[in-house]
Amino acid sequence: MLDRAAPAATAALATVGEVWLFALKAVRESVLPPFEFRETVRQLYELGVRSAPLVAISGLAVGVVLSMHTRASLERFGAEAMIPAGLAIALVRETGPLTAALLLSGRIGAGIGAELGAMKVTEQIDALEATAVDSFRYLVVTRVVACVIALPILTTIMNFAGMIGGYLAETAATGMSLSLYFTSAFTLIDMTDYVPATIKTMVFGFIIATMSSYLGFTTTSGTEGVGRASTRAVVLSSMLIIVSNVILVRLIFFIFPEVAG
Amino acid sequence: MTETLEACETSARPAAPPAIAVRLDGVTKEFAGRRVLDDVSFEVPAGRGFVILGRSGTGKSVTLRHIIGLARPDRGRVFVGDDEISALDGPELSRVRRRIGFLFQNAALFDSISVGENVAFPLRRHTRLGEPEIRQRAGDKLAAVGLDKEYDKMPADLSGGMRKRAGLARALALDPDLILVDEPSAGLDPITADEIDDLLLGLKRSGGATLVVVTHNIPSARRLGDSLVMLHEGRIVARGSAADFDRSTNELVRAFMASQHAG
């Protein structure tokens, strides 16, 4: 058994090392010229703007459901007035960033894994190199930068849509006005709730783009490999987002103790 | 097994030796423990046609990939002109690659942009031409391969042969002085294959371009190749002109040439 486990463990460690080096290269080349502005803007549109409807609609639904659950819980204690504030804290601090990241790991992660995987097996990445274009900068760095920029913006859209969803649920249940709802919602949150939680989604964006690009770039075995790269991109990105979230929340509590309070 | 035939260029040697466009010096390459190239050496004089023959899986395409720096030798060196491309990286590697046009076996067109944009892509990246001039030049390259009406089509809308021709137009976009071609006639009807050969010959004769061609097609090899090599199990087993190959006593060369004649 050890005979079989040892090579598997070695291979797994080698892959982790490769991903780590790939990520470090992505960081280094993101900040060093030359920059691929045009392609980065195109990726911002493809990965960011085109994800906005998905995030907005999902946020709206999440807001409605969260509001209904919060109402069911707080009604027992006669604290219905706290529903907007409770919803806002839940959305802004955790539900919005994490839900947005997991949704986008599905849409963006699968897309990058499949697109780069298909480019790899059809030699399009080699063709880029053959036309004297740095394929890593052109394909990976542009997607990483676009994701790091897009995730906080999309998270903000999700938070806002979630608040709107919460308002719709509240106004349907109690007829609460829009101004009262938002005044109440923002009584318990401030920028220290919003900024760290939203900034951490930049890390989520980096994880999605880097992991998916790595899997696309290392695709083998034709179309079957493309499918596998796409699936793994979603699974591994989601898993890494959830695990890294634990560390990031701990870090936020350490840097911003008032958030933990 | 190795048979070295007299190369055709030795019989018509010019007064001064021609510049060397490509040189492989003892190149050895292994993939997953399998030796794909084993101590391969050859030189391609500038402005000449050089054809690499051999059965499938003998390292022909890997040789081309070494010449453009898509693969690195485990041992040995690869030169393009005076540049040791196997030792270059980053901007220096890009500088050398800009002088090389590469037609992939399956064309490898970028499938997210139109055929015309594929051809315009190297011009946008590496020239300071204005948009009208880029479009004009890309259109001219497409016209040269008979695809001037397909500028706005997507690669998926083209037949295999048309994709191959579009790939050639892209490879020629920057007017390279070294053109690497992987199986130019694979998947093409004989007439289109001849047209591609004519185009490549024209580039060599009038433009002075150097051709390195991987092919199974012996008629094509005869037309394009001033000199030929045959690879077998990663080693060069024969080299010389097409006439030398016809006279070869090497069983593999004879079988290869005979099978193609029959075909």
Interface residues (C-beta under 8 A of the other chain):
Chain A: E115 A118 T122 E123 Q124 D126 A127 L128 E129 A130 T131 A132 V133 D134
Chain B: R65 I68 G69 L70 G90 L93 S94 R95 R97 R98 I100 F102 F104 N106 A108 L109 F110 D111 S112 F121 P122 R125 H126 R170
